Amino acid sequence: MTTYRAGQEIDSYCTKCKLDLTHKIIAVVANKPANVECRTCYGSHKYRAPKSASAAANAAAASTKTPRASKSAVSKASTRGASEDAPPAAPPPHAHIFIYTIAERFAPNTWISHKTFGVGVVIRELALNKIEVRFDSGTKVLVQNTPTAS
Ligand SMILES: [Zn+2]
């Protein structure tokens, strides 16, 4: 087992020269060169294994590791259903837009024009006298099928 000592010479990758060069060990931590000084540029930096050696080591490590097929690539396809919160599309070009009155009864997917909320589409009938309608400003519950007392 190699013992490293400060002052000893060692091959290290120099981060400044960007080459594998002879370095002098400045500090040893846990019997590993921690900081080294480049004999070429005299810059000191952390010890880095020579590129050639680390490349070989990486290659060896890569070959011993079981290649993991990336099953995580399974599409996280949008499980979002038809987005209920999406603003309503504009009514189809030939859609008949009914004028909303509380006396009228509206079927789902009917386009209606409300004097306050504007044009929206009936999402569903909540009750005989209630419909849920999607407007640009949001979903509203409107009264329907309720004859006005006069
Ligand atoms: Zn250097």
Boltz pocket constraint, residues with backbone or C-beta under 6 A from the ligand:
constraints:
  - pocket:
      binder: B
      contacts: [[A, 14], [A, 15], [A, 16], [A, 17], [A, 18], [A, 21], [A, 38], [A, 39], [A, 40], [A, 41], [A, 42], [A, 43]]
      max_distance: 6.0
